Amino acid sequence: MFENLQDKLDRAFKVLKGQGSITEINVAETMKEIRKALLDADVNYKTAKTFTDQVKEKALGANVLTSISPGQLLTKIMNDELAALMGGEATELDLKNNPTIILIAGLNGAGKTTFTGKLALHLKNKGKKPLMVAGDVYRPAAVDQLKVLGEQIDVPVYANIESKDPVAIALEGIAEGKRNSNNVVIIDTAGRLSIDEALMAEISEVKAQTKPHEILFVVDSMTGQDAVNTAKVFNDRLDFTGVVLTKLDGDTRGGAALSIKSVVDKPIKFIGTGEKMDALDIFYPDRMASRILGMGDVVSLVERAQQQFDEQQAAELQKKIRKNKFDFNDFYNQIQQIKKMGNMKDLMGMIPGVGKMMKNVDIDDNAFKSVEAIIQSMTAFEKENPDAINPSRRARIAKGSGTKLEDVSKLLKQFEDMRKVMKQFSNPAAAAKLMRNMPKMPQR
């Protein structure tokens, strides 16, 4: 999302590289480049100007320690100010009411129905018992779409296809939720344009009658400043409690994420990062600021890993590694868990320094396909006993997986090398010895 902005900020920071101190002149030049970079990213003009003025003021007022270069100091100030610009800290949903009523609003095509499903799954995974209410009575197949999503994530959907009254449907849905002890009721609504007074009055009436505890405004982040302007109009009518940015995995410059908090003074609560139902993240301004500046986001990477990896399975796996019993069944399961963590390039971007290295590299999300095909072409015996895969077995596996014999041999060699390293690192004493014997990097 922020690759283009990241490149331009890098160029702006080069003004200070090699400078012994921060001065009015070099800071002014750097701020000029940063302001241009923000405007190119479709950030609101007033927001960009206020932001660079604040960074400049803090930079000129800071004492540069001898161990910190001017460029490093400005990066730190930029990181803090970007996080503050986007809200400072994550804002959780208010879920203390039973049932908690959440109203979803936004423009046509912003992704409200998909987000409704993603939010339901997110809350279900947190131990809640959600109900989704199909309140879009205008878009063809909107009700069917929500029902399909409900089946996918095993969350009930209330719908009344006989009614064309969204207020009545919302109230019926809340009553249904209370009857079935659903502690969260999520009401999906029709997309509407801010200039359509009848539809705006309708959503205002839905709010008045249902008295939601949360009103989430869903924004397509690819619309840039249009998204921010629309959010302001909707906020004036609905006084929503939070913003959801969808399609952040698309071709967007990031202006909405950087501008919306300062314009409507409402927090971004969630971001949609893909098409899959689990591609929904809580929005952390400080982590996003670090990613914009190319500093990675290790915390989010670890959290994604923790969501996919079971502690008991990990303990059992460690025992197998120590006994050198790690086999292709285990390897295949690890691949599936890594794939669930999300887009591979996105994951690489969370590692400090790696994002910049990978920006011009295409990482195919189907990169595991040939490896999976090879493993799936093995017999149960072969998966459990990799050492027993002889040349004739290799030839059969290659034919069955549609790969070449050398591909199978290469995977077997890599697998064996990996097993050796994993076994060494599972033993603390052996790992320490291995680290000591590693060649030292030459000093610059």
TALINNOR-V369486 format. One record per residue. N is the residue number from 0. SS is DSSP state (alpha for helix, beta for strand, coil for the rest). PHI is phi in whole degrees, 0 to 359 (* if undefined). OMEGA is omega as a letter, one per 20 degrees, with the letter a starting at -180 (999 if undefined). Layout:
# TALINNOR-V369486
n=N ss=SS phi=PHI omega=OMEGA
n=N ss=SS phi=PHI omega=OMEGA
This chain:
# TALINNOR-V369486
n=0 ss=coil phi=* omega=a
n=1 ss=coil phi=257 omega=a
n=2 ss=alpha phi=304 omega=a
n=3 ss=alpha phi=296 omega=r
n=4 ss=alpha phi=297 omega=a
n=5 ss=alpha phi=300 omega=r
n=6 ss=alpha phi=300 omega=a
n=7 ss=alpha phi=289 omega=r
n=8 ss=alpha phi=292 omega=r
n=9 ss=alpha phi=302 omega=r
n=10 ss=alpha phi=294 omega=r
n=11 ss=alpha phi=295 omega=a
n=12 ss=alpha phi=292 omega=a
n=13 ss=coil phi=297 omega=r
n=14 ss=coil phi=301 omega=a
n=15 ss=coil phi=268 omega=a
n=16 ss=coil phi=294 omega=r
n=17 ss=coil phi=85 omega=r
n=18 ss=coil phi=279 omega=a
n=19 ss=coil phi=278 omega=a
n=20 ss=coil phi=207 omega=r
n=21 ss=coil phi=270 omega=r
n=22 ss=coil phi=232 omega=r
n=23 ss=alpha phi=305 omega=a
n=24 ss=alpha phi=290 omega=a
n=25 ss=alpha phi=289 omega=r
n=26 ss=alpha phi=290 omega=r
n=27 ss=alpha phi=299 omega=r
n=28 ss=alpha phi=294 omega=r
n=29 ss=alpha phi=295 omega=a
n=30 ss=alpha phi=296 omega=r
n=31 ss=alpha phi=299 omega=r
n=32 ss=alpha phi=292 omega=a
n=33 ss=alpha phi=293 omega=r
n=34 ss=alpha phi=298 omega=r
n=35 ss=alpha phi=298 omega=a
n=36 ss=alpha phi=298 omega=a
n=37 ss=alpha phi=293 omega=r
n=38 ss=alpha phi=295 omega=r
n=39 ss=alpha phi=297 omega=r
n=40 ss=coil phi=275 omega=r
n=41 ss=coil phi=70 omega=r
n=42 ss=coil phi=278 omega=r
n=43 ss=coil phi=308 omega=a
n=44 ss=alpha phi=301 omega=a
n=45 ss=alpha phi=297 omega=r
n=46 ss=alpha phi=297 omega=a
n=47 ss=alpha phi=298 omega=a
n=48 ss=alpha phi=293 omega=r
n=49 ss=alpha phi=299 omega=a
n=50 ss=alpha phi=299 omega=a
n=51 ss=alpha phi=293 omega=r
n=52 ss=alpha phi=296 omega=r
n=53 ss=alpha phi=292 omega=r
n=54 ss=alpha phi=297 omega=r
n=55 ss=alpha phi=301 omega=a
n=56 ss=alpha phi=299 omega=a
n=57 ss=alpha phi=290 omega=a
n=58 ss=alpha phi=295 omega=a
n=59 ss=alpha phi=287 omega=a
n=60 ss=alpha phi=269 omega=a
n=61 ss=coil phi=268 omega=r
n=62 ss=coil phi=269 omega=a
n=63 ss=coil phi=276 omega=r
n=64 ss=coil phi=291 omega=a
n=65 ss=coil phi=297 omega=a
n=66 ss=coil phi=274 omega=a
n=67 ss=coil phi=239 omega=r
n=68 ss=coil phi=279 omega=r
n=69 ss=alpha phi=306 omega=r
n=70 ss=alpha phi=298 omega=r
n=71 ss=alpha phi=293 omega=r
n=72 ss=alpha phi=296 omega=a
n=73 ss=alpha phi=294 omega=r
n=74 ss=alpha phi=299 omega=r
n=75 ss=alpha phi=297 omega=r
n=76 ss=alpha phi=296 omega=r
n=77 ss=alpha phi=300 omega=a
n=78 ss=alpha phi=300 omega=a
n=79 ss=alpha phi=295 omega=a
n=80 ss=alpha phi=288 omega=r
n=81 ss=alpha phi=296 omega=r
n=82 ss=alpha phi=298 omega=r
n=83 ss=alpha phi=296 omega=a
n=84 ss=alpha phi=300 omega=a
n=85 ss=coil phi=267 omega=r
n=86 ss=coil phi=125 omega=r
n=87 ss=coil phi=85 omega=a
n=88 ss=coil phi=215 omega=a
n=89 ss=coil phi=295 omega=r
n=90 ss=coil phi=244 omega=a
n=91 ss=coil phi=281 omega=r
n=92 ss=coil phi=290 omega=r
n=93 ss=coil phi=273 omega=a
n=94 ss=coil phi=244 omega=a
n=95 ss=coil phi=284 omega=r
n=96 ss=coil phi=279 omega=r
n=97 ss=coil phi=227 omega=j
n=98 ss=coil phi=276 omega=r
n=99 ss=beta phi=277 omega=a
n=100 ss=beta phi=257 omega=a
n=101 ss=beta phi=242 omega=r
n=102 ss=beta phi=258 omega=a
n=103 ss=beta phi=255 omega=a
n=104 ss=beta phi=226 omega=r
n=105 ss=beta phi=158 omega=a
n=106 ss=coil phi=282 omega=r
n=107 ss=coil phi=299 omega=r
n=108 ss=coil phi=79 omega=a
n=109 ss=coil phi=282 omega=a
n=110 ss=coil phi=100 omega=a
n=111 ss=alpha phi=294 omega=a
n=112 ss=alpha phi=296 omega=r
n=113 ss=alpha phi=298 omega=r
n=114 ss=alpha phi=297 omega=r
n=115 ss=alpha phi=304 omega=r
n=116 ss=alpha phi=295 omega=r
n=117 ss=alpha phi=297 omega=r
n=118 ss=alpha phi=295 omega=r
n=119 ss=alpha phi=300 omega=r
n=120 ss=alpha phi=295 omega=r
n=121 ss=alpha phi=303 omega=a
n=122 ss=alpha phi=287 omega=r
n=123 ss=alpha phi=299 omega=r
n=124 ss=alpha phi=294 omega=r
n=125 ss=coil phi=266 omega=r
n=126 ss=coil phi=93 omega=r
n=127 ss=coil phi=275 omega=r
n=128 ss=coil phi=240 omega=a
n=129 ss=beta phi=277 omega=r
n=130 ss=beta phi=232 omega=r
n=131 ss=beta phi=259 omega=a
n=132 ss=beta phi=247 omega=a
n=133 ss=beta phi=276 omega=a
n=134 ss=beta phi=257 omega=r
n=135 ss=coil phi=269 omega=a
n=136 ss=coil phi=262 omega=a
n=137 ss=coil phi=251 omega=a
n=138 ss=coil phi=283 omega=r
n=139 ss=coil phi=301 omega=r
n=140 ss=coil phi=70 omega=r
n=141 ss=alpha phi=297 omega=r
n=142 ss=alpha phi=295 omega=r
n=143 ss=alpha phi=299 omega=r
n=144 ss=alpha phi=300 omega=a
n=145 ss=alpha phi=294 omega=r
n=146 ss=alpha phi=295 omega=r
n=147 ss=alpha phi=297 omega=r
n=148 ss=alpha phi=298 omega=r
n=149 ss=alpha phi=300 omega=r
n=150 ss=alpha phi=294 omega=a
n=151 ss=alpha phi=299 omega=a
n=152 ss=alpha phi=257 omega=r
n=153 ss=coil phi=60 omega=r
n=154 ss=coil phi=234 omega=a
n=155 ss=coil phi=292 omega=r
n=156 ss=beta phi=234 omega=r
n=157 ss=beta phi=262 omega=r
n=158 ss=coil phi=218 omega=r
n=159 ss=coil phi=225 omega=a
n=160 ss=coil phi=289 omega=r
n=161 ss=coil phi=280 omega=a
n=162 ss=coil phi=261 omega=r
n=163 ss=coil phi=242 omega=a
n=164 ss=coil phi=253 omega=a
n=165 ss=alpha phi=297 omega=r
n=166 ss=alpha phi=292 omega=a
n=167 ss=alpha phi=297 omega=a
n=168 ss=alpha phi=297 omega=a
n=169 ss=alpha phi=298 omega=r
n=170 ss=alpha phi=293 omega=r
n=171 ss=alpha phi=298 omega=r
n=172 ss=alpha phi=297 omega=r
n=173 ss=alpha phi=296 omega=r
n=174 ss=alpha phi=297 omega=r
n=175 ss=alpha phi=298 omega=r
n=176 ss=alpha phi=298 omega=r
n=177 ss=alpha phi=295 omega=r
n=178 ss=alpha phi=298 omega=a
n=179 ss=coil phi=261 omega=r
n=180 ss=coil phi=59 omega=r
n=181 ss=coil phi=282 omega=a
n=182 ss=coil phi=271 omega=r
n=183 ss=beta phi=222 omega=r
n=184 ss=beta phi=242 omega=a
n=185 ss=beta phi=253 omega=a
n=186 ss=beta phi=258 omega=r
n=187 ss=beta phi=279 omega=r
n=188 ss=beta phi=234 omega=r
n=189 ss=coil phi=288 omega=r
n=190 ss=coil phi=290 omega=a
n=191 ss=coil phi=211 omega=r
n=192 ss=coil phi=271 omega=a
n=193 ss=coil phi=294 omega=a
n=194 ss=coil phi=273 omega=r
n=195 ss=coil phi=271 omega=a
n=196 ss=alpha phi=298 omega=a
n=197 ss=alpha phi=297 omega=a
n=198 ss=alpha phi=290 omega=r
n=199 ss=alpha phi=294 omega=r
n=200 ss=alpha phi=295 omega=a
n=201 ss=alpha phi=296 omega=a
n=202 ss=alpha phi=294 omega=r
n=203 ss=alpha phi=295 omega=r
n=204 ss=alpha phi=289 omega=r
n=205 ss=alpha phi=302 omega=r
n=206 ss=alpha phi=298 omega=a
n=207 ss=alpha phi=300 omega=a
n=208 ss=alpha phi=279 omega=a
n=209 ss=alpha phi=271 omega=a
n=210 ss=coil phi=49 omega=a
n=211 ss=coil phi=294 omega=r
n=212 ss=coil phi=275 omega=r
n=213 ss=beta phi=225 omega=r
n=214 ss=beta phi=238 omega=a
n=215 ss=beta phi=254 omega=r
n=216 ss=beta phi=264 omega=a
n=217 ss=beta phi=267 omega=a
n=218 ss=beta phi=237 omega=r
n=219 ss=beta phi=282 omega=a
n=220 ss=alpha phi=295 omega=a
n=221 ss=alpha phi=286 omega=r
n=222 ss=alpha phi=273 omega=r
n=223 ss=coil phi=58 omega=a
n=224 ss=alpha phi=296 omega=r
n=225 ss=alpha phi=301 omega=r
n=226 ss=alpha phi=296 omega=a
n=227 ss=alpha phi=293 omega=r
n=228 ss=alpha phi=297 omega=r
n=229 ss=alpha phi=294 omega=r
n=230 ss=alpha phi=301 omega=a
n=231 ss=alpha phi=296 omega=a
n=232 ss=alpha phi=296 omega=a
n=233 ss=alpha phi=296 omega=a
n=234 ss=alpha phi=295 omega=r
n=235 ss=alpha phi=298 omega=a
n=236 ss=alpha phi=271 omega=a
n=237 ss=alpha phi=255 omega=a
n=238 ss=coil phi=50 omega=a
n=239 ss=coil phi=294 omega=a
n=240 ss=coil phi=264 omega=a
n=241 ss=beta phi=191 omega=a
n=242 ss=beta phi=245 omega=r
n=243 ss=beta phi=239 omega=r
n=244 ss=beta phi=261 omega=r
n=245 ss=beta phi=259 omega=r
n=246 ss=coil phi=61 omega=r
n=247 ss=coil phi=287 omega=r
n=248 ss=coil phi=274 omega=a
n=249 ss=coil phi=271 omega=a
n=250 ss=coil phi=274 omega=a
n=251 ss=coil phi=236 omega=a
n=252 ss=coil phi=268 omega=r
n=253 ss=coil phi=90 omega=a
n=254 ss=alpha phi=299 omega=a
n=255 ss=alpha phi=296 omega=a
n=256 ss=alpha phi=298 omega=a
n=257 ss=alpha phi=277 omega=a
n=258 ss=alpha phi=257 omega=a
n=259 ss=alpha phi=296 omega=a
n=260 ss=alpha phi=295 omega=a
n=261 ss=alpha phi=288 omega=a
n=262 ss=alpha phi=275 omega=a
n=263 ss=alpha phi=254 omega=r
n=264 ss=coil phi=55 omega=r
n=265 ss=coil phi=232 omega=a
n=266 ss=coil phi=286 omega=r
n=267 ss=beta phi=279 omega=a
n=268 ss=beta phi=261 omega=a
n=269 ss=beta phi=221 omega=r
n=270 ss=beta phi=229 omega=r
n=271 ss=beta phi=269 omega=a
n=272 ss=coil phi=243 omega=r
n=273 ss=coil phi=170 omega=a
n=274 ss=coil phi=273 omega=a
n=275 ss=coil phi=292 omega=a
n=276 ss=coil phi=293 omega=r
n=277 ss=coil phi=266 omega=a
n=278 ss=coil phi=274 omega=r
n=279 ss=beta phi=223 omega=a
n=280 ss=beta phi=238 omega=r
n=281 ss=beta phi=294 omega=a
n=282 ss=coil phi=273 omega=r
n=283 ss=coil phi=248 omega=a
n=284 ss=alpha phi=304 omega=a
n=285 ss=alpha phi=293 omega=r
n=286 ss=alpha phi=290 omega=r
n=287 ss=alpha phi=294 omega=r
n=288 ss=alpha phi=300 omega=r
n=289 ss=alpha phi=297 omega=a
n=290 ss=alpha phi=291 omega=r
n=291 ss=alpha phi=300 omega=a
n=292 ss=coil phi=272 omega=r
n=293 ss=coil phi=75 omega=a
n=294 ss=coil phi=264 omega=r
n=295 ss=coil phi=78 omega=a
n=296 ss=coil phi=205 omega=a
n=297 ss=alpha phi=294 omega=a
n=298 ss=alpha phi=300 omega=r
n=299 ss=alpha phi=294 omega=r
n=300 ss=alpha phi=297 omega=r
n=301 ss=alpha phi=295 omega=r
n=302 ss=alpha phi=297 omega=r
n=303 ss=alpha phi=298 omega=r
n=304 ss=alpha phi=296 omega=a
n=305 ss=alpha phi=296 omega=r
n=306 ss=alpha phi=294 omega=a
n=307 ss=alpha phi=263 omega=a
n=308 ss=coil phi=256 omega=a
n=309 ss=coil phi=276 omega=a
n=310 ss=alpha phi=299 omega=a
n=311 ss=alpha phi=295 omega=r
n=312 ss=alpha phi=297 omega=a
n=313 ss=alpha phi=296 omega=r
n=314 ss=alpha phi=295 omega=r
n=315 ss=alpha phi=295 omega=r
n=316 ss=alpha phi=296 omega=r
n=317 ss=alpha phi=297 omega=r
n=318 ss=alpha phi=298 omega=a
n=319 ss=alpha phi=296 omega=a
n=320 ss=alpha phi=296 omega=a
n=321 ss=alpha phi=298 omega=a
n=322 ss=coil phi=270 omega=a
n=323 ss=coil phi=58 omega=a
n=324 ss=coil phi=255 omega=r
n=325 ss=coil phi=297 omega=a
n=326 ss=coil phi=236 omega=a
n=327 ss=alpha phi=290 omega=r
n=328 ss=alpha phi=295 omega=r
n=329 ss=alpha phi=295 omega=a
n=330 ss=alpha phi=298 omega=a
n=331 ss=alpha phi=297 omega=r
n=332 ss=alpha phi=297 omega=r
n=333 ss=alpha phi=296 omega=r
n=334 ss=alpha phi=298 omega=a
n=335 ss=alpha phi=296 omega=a
n=336 ss=alpha phi=291 omega=r
n=337 ss=alpha phi=296 omega=a
n=338 ss=alpha phi=298 omega=a
n=339 ss=alpha phi=290 omega=a
n=340 ss=coil phi=288 omega=r
n=341 ss=coil phi=128 omega=r
n=342 ss=coil phi=304 omega=a
n=343 ss=alpha phi=296 omega=a
n=344 ss=alpha phi=293 omega=r
n=345 ss=alpha phi=297 omega=r
n=346 ss=alpha phi=296 omega=r
n=347 ss=alpha phi=297 omega=a
n=348 ss=alpha phi=293 omega=r
n=349 ss=coil phi=278 omega=r
n=350 ss=coil phi=271 omega=a
n=351 ss=coil phi=308 omega=r
n=352 ss=coil phi=87 omega=a
n=353 ss=alpha phi=281 omega=a
n=354 ss=alpha phi=306 omega=a
n=355 ss=alpha phi=294 omega=a
n=356 ss=alpha phi=294 omega=a
n=357 ss=alpha phi=264 omega=a
n=358 ss=coil phi=298 omega=r
n=359 ss=coil phi=257 omega=a
n=360 ss=coil phi=254 omega=r
n=361 ss=coil phi=272 omega=r
n=362 ss=coil phi=252 omega=a
n=363 ss=coil phi=285 omega=r
n=364 ss=coil phi=293 omega=r
n=365 ss=coil phi=263 omega=a
n=366 ss=coil phi=299 omega=a
n=367 ss=coil phi=276 omega=a
n=368 ss=alpha phi=301 omega=a
n=369 ss=alpha phi=294 omega=r
n=370 ss=alpha phi=295 omega=r
n=371 ss=alpha phi=297 omega=r
n=372 ss=alpha phi=298 omega=r
n=373 ss=alpha phi=296 omega=a
n=374 ss=alpha phi=295 omega=a
n=375 ss=alpha phi=292 omega=r
n=376 ss=coil phi=274 omega=r
n=377 ss=coil phi=277 omega=r
n=378 ss=coil phi=283 omega=r
n=379 ss=alpha phi=301 omega=r
n=380 ss=alpha phi=296 omega=a
n=381 ss=alpha phi=293 omega=r
n=382 ss=alpha phi=297 omega=a
n=383 ss=alpha phi=277 omega=a
n=384 ss=coil phi=227 omega=a
n=385 ss=alpha phi=303 omega=a
n=386 ss=alpha phi=293 omega=a
n=387 ss=alpha phi=274 omega=a
n=388 ss=coil phi=279 omega=a
n=389 ss=coil phi=272 omega=a
n=390 ss=alpha phi=306 omega=a
n=391 ss=alpha phi=291 omega=r
n=392 ss=alpha phi=294 omega=r
n=393 ss=alpha phi=301 omega=a
n=394 ss=alpha phi=297 omega=r
n=395 ss=alpha phi=294 omega=r
n=396 ss=alpha phi=296 omega=r
n=397 ss=alpha phi=298 omega=a
n=398 ss=alpha phi=294 omega=a
n=399 ss=alpha phi=291 omega=a
n=400 ss=alpha phi=264 omega=a
n=401 ss=coil phi=71 omega=r
n=402 ss=coil phi=244 omega=r
n=403 ss=coil phi=269 omega=r
n=404 ss=alpha phi=302 omega=a
n=405 ss=alpha phi=294 omega=r
n=406 ss=alpha phi=294 omega=r
n=407 ss=alpha phi=294 omega=r
n=408 ss=alpha phi=297 omega=r
n=409 ss=alpha phi=296 omega=r
n=410 ss=alpha phi=296 omega=r
n=411 ss=alpha phi=298 omega=r
n=412 ss=alpha phi=294 omega=r
n=413 ss=alpha phi=297 omega=a
n=414 ss=alpha phi=296 omega=a
n=415 ss=alpha phi=294 omega=r
n=416 ss=alpha phi=298 omega=r
n=417 ss=alpha phi=296 omega=r
n=418 ss=alpha phi=299 omega=a
n=419 ss=alpha phi=295 omega=a
n=420 ss=alpha phi=294 omega=r
n=421 ss=alpha phi=298 omega=r
n=422 ss=alpha phi=295 omega=r
n=423 ss=alpha phi=296 omega=a
n=424 ss=alpha phi=282 omega=r
n=425 ss=alpha phi=283 omega=r
n=426 ss=coil phi=255 omega=a
n=427 ss=alpha phi=305 omega=a
n=428 ss=alpha phi=293 omega=r
n=429 ss=alpha phi=293 omega=r
n=430 ss=alpha phi=296 omega=r
n=431 ss=alpha phi=297 omega=r
n=432 ss=alpha phi=295 omega=r
n=433 ss=alpha phi=299 omega=a
n=434 ss=alpha phi=295 omega=r
n=435 ss=alpha phi=295 omega=a
n=436 ss=alpha phi=274 omega=r
n=437 ss=coil phi=290 omega=r
n=438 ss=coil phi=297 omega=a
n=439 ss=coil phi=283 omega=r
n=440 ss=coil phi=287 omega=r
n=441 ss=coil phi=297 omega=r
n=442 ss=coil phi=283 omega=r
n=443 ss=coil phi=276 omega=999
